[in-house]
Amino acid sequence: MGILENRKLMLEQIKTLKGQLNEALTTKDKKVVKAFYDQKPLEGKLLNTDGKVLEKKGMGRQDIAHWRGSYVIVTAISDSKSTDSILRFLKKYIPSGRLKNKEKIEYKIELVDAYQGQSNYELGMYINGDVVGMVEYVIYGKDLTVSDIVVIPKYRRMGFGSRMMQYIKQYHKGEATYRPSMKTDLGAKFKHKKIKNIYNLD
């Protein structure tokens, strides 16, 4: 195949891909959204689902939404007309009480005060701008010890304490080493589990 033929083929492929990005949601793809809500697998022209994750295929591929417990978490980034049409139908078909947008998780550390070689810090964990947890801790010499960990009741037993501690350890890496100090009411030391991604609740 010559250069001109290759160029023509490439241009046709690009035209096809652009068409896929701008096309409206088909009846078949609407069925995929419905199958996703029913947590059943189905493949369409633009969409695919295994019953757990709703995925956009082809150029501009991305995960649109996924199930977390009894909620559908919307993770899609609006990058084309086709993505917008998917999101419109998703929000139209799935009850609003079941839909949630992906949370924006942030961590902020503040130096409260310092004296005689001791530095007192506070860390705040925020979801969509609202504080959900705090840690008070101290660095003295090369040791980092925790004074208090607080998590809003509805977020307890979700690993938020571990997320905050993981962030703190990474933030002060090379500066200080964490020394377990806090204990439960029964006298056992707190254990912080490893979290794969502290910016993701899944």
C-alpha positions as CSV (number, residue, x, y, z in Angstrom):
1,M,0.0,0.0,0.0
2,G,1.4,3.4,-1.0
3,I,1.8,6.6,1.0
4,L,-1.4,8.1,-0.5
5,E,-3.5,5.0,0.3
6,N,-2.1,4.9,3.8
7,R,-3.0,8.6,4.3
8,K,-6.5,8.1,3.0
9,L,-7.1,5.1,5.3
10,M,-5.8,7.1,8.3
11,L,-8.0,10.1,7.6
12,E,-11.1,7.7,7.3
13,Q,-10.2,6.2,10.6
14,I,-9.9,9.6,12.3
15,K,-13.2,10.6,10.8
16,T,-14.9,7.5,12.1
17,L,-13.4,8.1,15.6
18,K,-14.6,11.7,15.7
19,G,-18.0,10.5,14.7
20,Q,-18.1,8.1,17.6
21,L,-17.1,11.0,20.0
22,N,-20.0,13.2,18.9
23,E,-22.8,10.7,18.3
24,A,-25.9,10.6,20.4
25,L,-26.5,7.7,22.7
26,T,-28.1,4.8,20.8
27,T,-30.9,2.5,22.0
28,K,-28.4,-0.3,22.4
29,D,-26.2,1.8,24.7
30,K,-29.2,2.9,26.7
31,K,-29.9,-0.8,27.3
32,V,-26.3,-1.1,28.6
33,V,-27.0,1.7,31.1
34,K,-30.1,-0.1,32.2
35,A,-28.2,-3.4,32.5
36,F,-25.6,-1.6,34.6
37,Y,-28.3,-0.4,37.0
38,D,-29.6,-3.9,37.2
39,Q,-26.0,-5.0,37.9
40,K,-26.0,-7.3,34.8
41,P,-23.3,-7.5,32.1
42,L,-24.0,-6.2,28.6
43,E,-22.0,-4.7,25.7
44,G,-23.2,-2.0,23.3
45,K,-21.7,0.2,20.6
46,L,-20.2,2.8,22.8
47,L,-20.7,1.4,26.3
48,N,-19.9,-1.8,28.1
49,T,-20.6,-3.0,31.6
50,D,-19.8,-6.1,33.7
51,G,-22.6,-5.1,36.1
52,K,-20.2,-3.4,38.4
53,V,-18.6,-0.7,36.2
54,L,-20.0,1.3,33.3
55,E,-17.3,1.9,30.7
56,K,-17.1,4.0,27.6
57,K,-15.2,2.3,24.8
58,G,-13.1,3.5,21.9
59,M,-11.4,6.8,21.6
60,G,-11.9,8.8,24.8
61,R,-12.2,5.6,26.8
62,Q,-13.0,6.1,30.5
63,D,-15.0,4.7,33.3
64,I,-18.4,6.5,33.6
65,A,-19.6,5.1,36.9
66,H,-19.3,2.2,39.3
67,W,-21.3,0.6,42.1
68,R,-20.2,1.2,45.7
69,G,-22.6,-0.6,48.1
70,S,-26.1,0.6,47.2
71,Y,-24.8,3.8,45.4
72,V,-23.7,4.5,41.9
73,I,-20.6,6.7,42.0
74,V,-20.2,8.9,38.9
75,T,-16.5,9.3,37.9
76,A,-16.8,10.4,34.3
77,I,-15.0,13.5,33.0
78,S,-17.1,15.6,30.5
79,D,-14.8,15.5,27.5
80,S,-17.2,15.2,24.5
81,K,-20.8,15.4,23.4
82,S,-21.1,11.6,23.6
83,T,-19.9,11.6,27.2
84,D,-22.4,14.3,28.0
85,S,-25.2,12.4,26.4
86,I,-24.3,9.3,28.5
87,L,-24.3,11.4,31.7
88,R,-27.7,12.9,30.8
89,F,-29.3,9.5,30.3
90,L,-27.6,8.1,33.4
91,K,-29.0,10.9,35.6
92,K,-32.4,10.6,33.9
93,Y,-32.7,6.8,34.3
94,I,-31.1,6.2,37.7
95,P,-32.9,7.6,40.8
96,S,-31.2,10.7,42.1
97,G,-31.0,9.1,45.6
98,R,-28.8,6.4,44.2
99,L,-26.3,8.7,42.4
100,K,-23.2,10.3,43.9
101,N,-20.4,12.1,42.3
102,K,-16.8,11.0,43.0
103,E,-15.5,12.6,46.2
104,K,-12.7,15.1,46.2
105,I,-10.4,14.1,49.1
106,E,-7.9,16.6,50.5
107,Y,-5.4,16.6,53.4
108,K,-4.1,19.7,55.0
109,I,-1.4,20.0,57.7
110,E,-0.9,22.9,59.9
111,L,2.0,23.6,62.3
112,V,0.2,24.8,65.5
113,D,3.2,25.8,67.6
114,A,6.8,24.8,68.3
115,Y,9.1,25.2,71.4
116,Q,12.2,23.6,72.8
117,G,12.7,21.2,69.9
118,Q,9.0,20.1,69.9
119,S,6.6,20.8,67.0
120,N,2.9,20.3,67.4
121,Y,0.8,19.7,64.2
122,E,-2.7,19.2,63.2
123,L,-3.9,17.3,60.0
124,G,-7.4,17.7,58.6
125,M,-9.0,15.3,56.1
126,Y,-11.7,16.9,53.8
127,I,-14.2,15.4,51.5
128,N,-15.7,17.9,49.0
129,G,-14.5,20.7,51.3
130,D,-16.0,19.3,54.5
131,V,-13.8,18.2,57.3
132,V,-14.3,14.5,58.2
133,G,-11.3,13.7,60.4
134,M,-8.4,15.3,62.3
135,V,-5.1,14.1,63.8
136,E,-3.1,15.9,66.5
137,Y,0.5,14.8,66.5
138,V,4.0,15.8,67.8
139,I,7.4,15.7,66.3
140,Y,10.2,15.7,68.9
141,G,13.7,15.1,67.6
142,K,13.3,12.3,65.1
143,D,10.1,10.8,66.7
144,L,6.6,11.4,65.5
145,T,3.8,10.5,68.0
146,V,0.1,10.9,67.8
147,S,-1.9,12.7,70.5
148,D,-5.4,12.2,69.2
149,I,-7.3,11.0,66.1
150,V,-10.9,12.0,65.5
151,V,-13.3,10.9,62.7
152,I,-16.9,12.0,62.2
153,P,-19.1,9.1,63.4
154,K,-20.7,8.3,60.0
155,Y,-17.2,7.8,58.5
156,R,-15.9,5.5,61.2
157,R,-14.7,2.0,60.4
158,M,-13.9,3.1,56.8
159,G,-10.1,3.4,57.3
160,F,-10.0,7.1,57.6
161,G,-7.6,7.0,60.5
162,S,-5.3,4.8,58.4
163,R,-5.6,7.2,55.5
164,M,-4.6,10.2,57.6
165,M,-1.7,8.4,59.2
166,Q,-0.5,7.2,55.9
167,Y,-0.5,10.8,54.6
168,I,1.3,12.0,57.7
169,K,4.0,9.4,57.5
170,Q,4.6,10.2,53.8
171,Y,4.6,14.0,54.4
172,H,7.3,13.7,57.1
173,K,9.3,10.9,55.4
174,G,13.0,11.4,56.1
175,E,12.2,14.0,58.8
176,A,10.7,11.8,61.5
177,T,9.7,8.2,62.2
178,Y,6.3,7.3,63.5
179,R,6.4,5.8,67.0
180,P,3.1,4.1,68.1
181,S,1.8,5.8,71.2
182,M,-2.0,5.9,71.1
183,K,-4.0,3.1,72.7
184,T,-7.6,1.9,72.6
185,D,-9.8,1.9,75.7
186,L,-8.7,-1.8,76.2
187,G,-5.1,-0.8,76.2
188,A,-4.1,-2.2,72.7
189,K,-2.1,-0.1,70.3
190,F,-3.9,1.4,67.3
191,K,-3.0,-0.5,64.1
192,H,-3.0,1.5,60.8
193,K,-3.6,-0.6,57.7
194,K,-2.1,0.1,54.3
195,I,-4.4,1.9,52.0
196,K,-3.8,1.5,48.2
197,N,-5.0,5.0,47.3
198,I,-5.7,7.5,50.1
199,Y,-7.5,9.8,47.5
200,N,-10.0,7.1,46.6
201,L,-12.8,5.7,48.9
202,D,-13.2,2.5,46.8
